[in-house]
Amino acid sequence: MNPRAAQVSTGDVAPTRRWATACSVVLVSYRTGPVLLECLASVLRQDAVREVVLVDNGNPPELVAEVGRLAAADTRLVVITGHGNVGFARGCNLGVARTTRPTLLLLNPDAVLGPGVIRAALDALAGREDVALATVRLLNTDGTEQRGCRRNLLTPWNCVVEQLRLASLVPGLSGVNLNTAPVPEHPVEVPCISGAFMLMPRATWERTGGMDEGYFLHVEDVDFCLRLRRDGGRILYIPGISVTHVQGTSRASPLLVEWHKARSLVRYFFIHFRSGWQAPAVALIAVLAQLRFLAIAPVRTLLWMLRKRRGAHPPAAR
């Protein structure tokens, strides 16, 4: 987790537990592809953004050069590079440590923001000191809501339900993801959100200790939400504001992505749910995670190799 607490600027608001009128944005990028430039341009067009920190975990030199030109043209953009691929969680911690504003936005580097999105989100949160973390509606490129945007906290039971697709077979059962549930008319509290768009007061980050760096890729956002909720923090989903999360742009090997996903899932359950009656379920999940890896990873790797030969992009790493 992040041992360093950044100095907080008082330029926007004095009390650190309140939502500010502007924010810092942190992005972690690894072989994201050209959409990174589109993402950064959309962020820099936001009038509610005071600083942008891009943690470069590994991108092609030509893309890094393009990012450098953006940074030269807009002093709000700072690039941290040269440290290699340290993983998403540690990258977030590195990025937040370089920020100074009292409100933070963790944003995936393949998310594209429409005009005024961050301002609208902050306006929706004005005066909501009861809210510790918030997100907007994450959309696929076809306009449908993305899986993982809003979800239940991951438990041994609903993980088994999700993995075995039991919710579609047994009425009343609930899995993890809530994207197929009706979209509420107003902002509502949800148990868990995606790390693709996490908006929070700095006090939330400091209270949780940042991201757990034991997760290299995937599940670190779920772990963050679980720790926050156990500490009494409330998470808000704002359906009236949307962001397009492109996905499918990373050139990272899907074999490694699936391996880290399986490893992170097992780690999460062994940390939080391995005692008492839940131990057998955790053991089952560990087996299911490894079987899923063995079944899915070779297929995705083959598709990735075929797409790479044709010049297309593989499934996203982040």
C-alpha positions in Angstrom: 0.0 0.0 0.0 1.0 3.6 -0.3 3.2 4.7 2.6 3.6 8.2 1.4 1.0 10.9 1.9 1.2 13.8 -0.6 0.9 17.4 0.5 -2.6 18.7 -0.1 -3.2 22.0 -1.8 -5.7 24.4 -0.3 -6.3 26.2 -3.6 -9.7 24.6 -4.2 -11.1 23.8 -0.8 -9.8 23.8 2.8 -11.3 20.7 4.5 -9.8 17.6 3.0 -12.9 15.5 3.7 -15.1 17.6 1.4 -15.4 17.3 -2.4 -13.3 19.9 -4.1 -14.4 21.9 -7.2 -11.4 20.5 -9.2 -9.3 17.4 -9.0 -6.1 15.5 -9.9 -6.2 12.7 -12.4 -4.0 9.6 -12.2 -3.6 7.1 -15.1 -1.5 4.0 -15.3 -0.6 2.9 -18.8 1.1 -0.3 -20.1 1.1 -0.8 -23.9 -2.3 1.0 -24.0 -2.1 1.9 -27.7 -3.0 5.1 -29.5 -6.2 5.5 -27.5 -4.0 6.8 -24.7 -3.5 10.0 -26.6 -7.3 10.3 -27.1 -7.8 9.7 -23.4 -5.3 12.3 -22.3 -6.7 14.9 -24.7 -10.2 14.3 -23.3 -8.9 14.7 -19.8 -6.9 17.9 -20.5 -10.0 19.4 -22.1 -11.8 19.1 -18.7 -12.0 22.5 -16.9 -12.2 20.7 -13.5 -8.8 19.1 -13.9 -5.8 20.9 -12.2 -3.1 18.2 -12.7 -2.8 14.9 -14.6 -0.2 12.3 -13.7 0.5 9.5 -16.2 2.4 6.5 -14.8 4.1 4.9 -17.8 4.6 1.3 -16.9 5.8 0.5 -20.5 4.7 2.0 -23.8 6.4 2.1 -27.2 9.0 5.0 -27.6 7.0 6.7 -30.3 3.9 6.8 -28.1 6.0 8.1 -25.1 7.3 10.8 -27.4 3.8 11.8 -28.4 2.8 12.0 -24.7 5.9 14.1 -24.1 4.7 16.6 -26.7 1.4 16.8 -24.9 3.1 17.4 -21.6 5.3 20.2 -23.2 2.1 21.9 -24.4 0.2 21.6 -21.2 2.1 21.9 -17.9 -0.8 20.1 -16.0 0.4 16.8 -17.5 3.3 15.1 -15.6 4.7 11.8 -16.9 6.4 9.3 -14.5 8.5 6.8 -16.6 11.6 4.6 -16.6 10.6 2.4 -13.7 9.3 -0.6 -15.8 6.1 -2.5 -15.4 5.4 -2.4 -11.7 1.8 -3.3 -12.0 -1.5 -1.4 -11.8 -1.8 -1.1 -8.0 1.8 0.2 -7.4 1.4 2.4 -10.4 -1.6 4.1 -8.9 0.3 4.6 -5.6 3.2 6.1 -7.5 0.9 8.5 -9.4 -1.2 9.6 -6.3 2.1 10.3 -4.5 2.9 12.9 -7.1 -0.5 14.7 -6.9 -1.4 17.7 -4.6 -5.1 18.3 -4.9 -7.7 17.3 -2.3 -9.8 15.3 -4.8 -8.5 12.4 -6.9 -9.7 10.6 -9.9 -8.2 7.2 -10.9 -8.9 6.7 -14.6 -8.1 4.0 -17.0 -5.9 5.1 -19.9 -8.5 3.8 -22.5 -11.4 5.8 -21.1 -12.6 8.7 -23.2 -14.4 11.6 -21.4 -17.0 13.8 -23.0 -17.0 17.6 -22.4 -17.6 18.6 -18.8 -17.8 15.0 -17.4 -15.6 15.6 -14.4 -17.2 18.9 -13.6 -20.7 17.3 -13.7 -19.5 14.5 -11.4 -18.1 16.9 -8.9 -21.2 19.0 -9.0 -23.3 15.9 -8.3 -21.1 15.2 -5.3 -21.1 18.7 -3.8 -22.1 18.6 -0.2 -22.1 14.8 -0.1 -19.6 14.3 2.8 -21.3 11.0 3.5 -19.8 9.6 0.2 -16.2 8.3 0.2 -15.9 7.1 -3.3 -17.9 7.6 -6.6 -18.1 6.5 -10.2 -20.2 7.3 -13.3 -21.8 4.9 -15.8 -19.1 3.2 -17.8 -20.1 2.4 -21.3 -18.8 0.0 -24.0 -18.3 1.5 -27.4 -21.7 0.3 -28.5 -23.4 2.3 -25.7 -24.2 -0.7 -23.4 -23.2 -0.5 -19.7 -19.9 -2.3 -19.0 -19.6 -5.3 -16.7 -17.9 -4.4 -13.5 -19.0 -0.7 -13.6 -21.3 -1.4 -10.6 -21.2 -4.7 -8.7 -21.6 -6.5 -5.5 -18.7 -7.0 -3.2 -16.9 -10.2 -4.2 -17.6 -13.0 -1.7 -17.0 -16.7 -2.0 -20.7 -17.4 -2.6 -21.4 -14.8 -5.3 -18.1 -15.7 -7.0 -19.2 -19.3 -7.3 -22.6 -18.1 -8.6 -20.9 -15.9 -11.2 -18.3 -18.4 -12.3 -20.9 -21.2 -12.7 -23.6 -18.8 -14.2 -26.1 -20.0 -11.6 -27.9 -16.6 -11.5 -29.3 -17.3 -14.9 -30.5 -20.8 -13.8 -31.9 -20.1 -10.3 -34.3 -17.2 -9.8 -33.3 -15.0 -6.9 -29.6 -15.7 -7.0 -27.3 -12.8 -7.5 -23.8 -12.9 -8.9 -21.2 -10.1 -8.9 -22.0 -7.8 -11.7 -25.0 -5.5 -11.7 -24.8 -4.1 -15.2 -27.9 -6.0 -16.4 -30.0 -4.6 -13.5 -32.3 -1.6 -14.4 -30.4 1.7 -14.5 -31.6 3.8 -11.6 -32.9 7.3 -12.2 -30.8 8.9 -9.5 -27.4 8.4 -7.9 -27.5 5.3 -5.6 -25.2 3.6 -3.2 -23.5 0.4 -4.5 -21.2 -2.1 -2.8 -18.3 -2.0 -5.3 -17.2 -0.2 -8.5 -14.5 -0.5 -11.2 -11.0 0.9 -10.9 -11.5 2.4 -14.4 -13.2 5.5 -12.9 -12.7 6.0 -9.1 -13.4 9.6 -7.9 -12.6 10.3 -4.2 -11.5 12.8 -1.7 -7.9 12.4 -0.7 -9.1 11.5 2.8 -10.5 8.3 1.3 -7.2 7.3 -0.2 -5.3 8.1 3.0 -7.8 6.2 5.1 -7.5 3.0 3.1 -3.7 3.3 2.6 -4.0 3.3 -1.2 -4.0 0.3 -3.4 -2.6 -3.0 -2.1 0.6 -3.6 -4.2 0.3 -7.3 -3.6 -2.1 -7.3 -6.6 -0.2 -6.9 -9.8 -3.2 -6.6 -12.1 -7.0 -7.0 -11.5 -9.0 -7.3 -8.3 -7.1 -4.5 -6.6 -10.1 -2.2 -7.1 -12.4 -4.8 -5.5 -10.0 -5.1 -2.6 -10.0 -1.3 -2.3 -13.8 -1.2 -2.1 -14.0 -4.0 0.4 -11.5 -2.3 2.8 -13.3 1.0 2.4 -16.8 -0.5 3.0 -15.5 -2.4 6.1 -14.3 1.0 7.4 -17.8 2.5 6.9 -17.2 4.2 3.6 -20.1 4.7 1.2 -19.7 4.3 -2.6 -22.0 6.2 -5.0 -22.9 5.3 -8.6 -24.0 8.3 -10.7 -26.0 6.9 -13.7 -26.8 10.3 -15.3 -23.1 10.8 -16.3 -21.3 8.4 -18.6 -17.8 7.7 -19.9 -16.8 5.4 -22.8 -14.3 2.8 -21.7 -12.9 1.5 -25.0 -11.0 -1.6 -23.8 -9.5 -4.1 -26.3 -6.6 -1.7 -27.0 -3.7 -3.1 -25.0 -0.9 -5.1 -26.7 -0.2 -7.1 -23.5 -0.1 -10.9 -23.8 -3.6 -12.3 -22.7 -1.7 -15.3 -21.2 -0.1 -13.0 -18.7 -3.3 -11.0 -18.2 -5.3 -14.2 -17.4 -2.5 -15.5 -15.1 -2.5 -12.3 -13.0 -6.3 -12.3 -12.9 -6.4 -15.8 -11.5 -3.6 -15.1 -9.1 -5.2 -11.9 -7.8 -8.6 -13.6 -7.4 -7.1 -16.3 -5.2 -5.1 -13.8 -3.2 -8.1 -11.7 -2.5 -10.1 -14.6 -1.1 -7.3 -16.0 0.9 -6.7 -12.6 2.5 -10.3 -11.8 3.3 -12.4 -15.0 3.4 -10.2 -18.0 4.4 -11.5 -18.5 7.9 -14.4 -20.5 9.3 -17.1 -21.9 7.1 -15.8 -20.0 4.1 -12.6 -21.9 3.8 -14.0 -24.7 1.6 -15.6 -22.2 -0.7 -12.2 -20.4 -1.0 -10.5 -23.7 -1.9 -13.2 -24.3 -4.6 -12.7 -20.8 -6.0 -8.9 -21.4 -6.2 -9.5 -24.6 -8.2 -12.1 -22.8 -10.4 -9.7 -19.9 -11.0 -6.9 -22.2 -12.1 -9.3 -24.2 -14.3 -10.6 -21.0 -15.9 -7.0 -19.9 -16.6 -6.2 -23.3 -18.2 -9.3 -23.2 -20.3 -9.4 -19.5 -21.4 -5.7 -18.4 -21.6 -4.7 -20.7 -24.5 -7.7 -19.6 -26.6 -7.2 -15.9 -25.9 -3.5 -16.2 -26.6 -4.2 -17.9 -30.0 -6.7 -15.2 -30.9 -4.2 -12.6 -29.8 -1.5 -14.0 -32.1 -3.9 -14.1 -35.0 -5.0 -10.5 -34.5 -1.5 -9.4 -34.0 -0.6 -10.9 -37.4 -3.5 -9.0 -38.9 -2.6 -5.8 -37.1 -5.7 -5.8 -34.8 -5.7 -5.3 -31.0 -6.1 -8.1 -28.4 -8.3 -8.1 -25.3 -7.4 -5.3 -22.9 -4.9 -5.8 -20.1 -6.4 -3.0 -18.2 
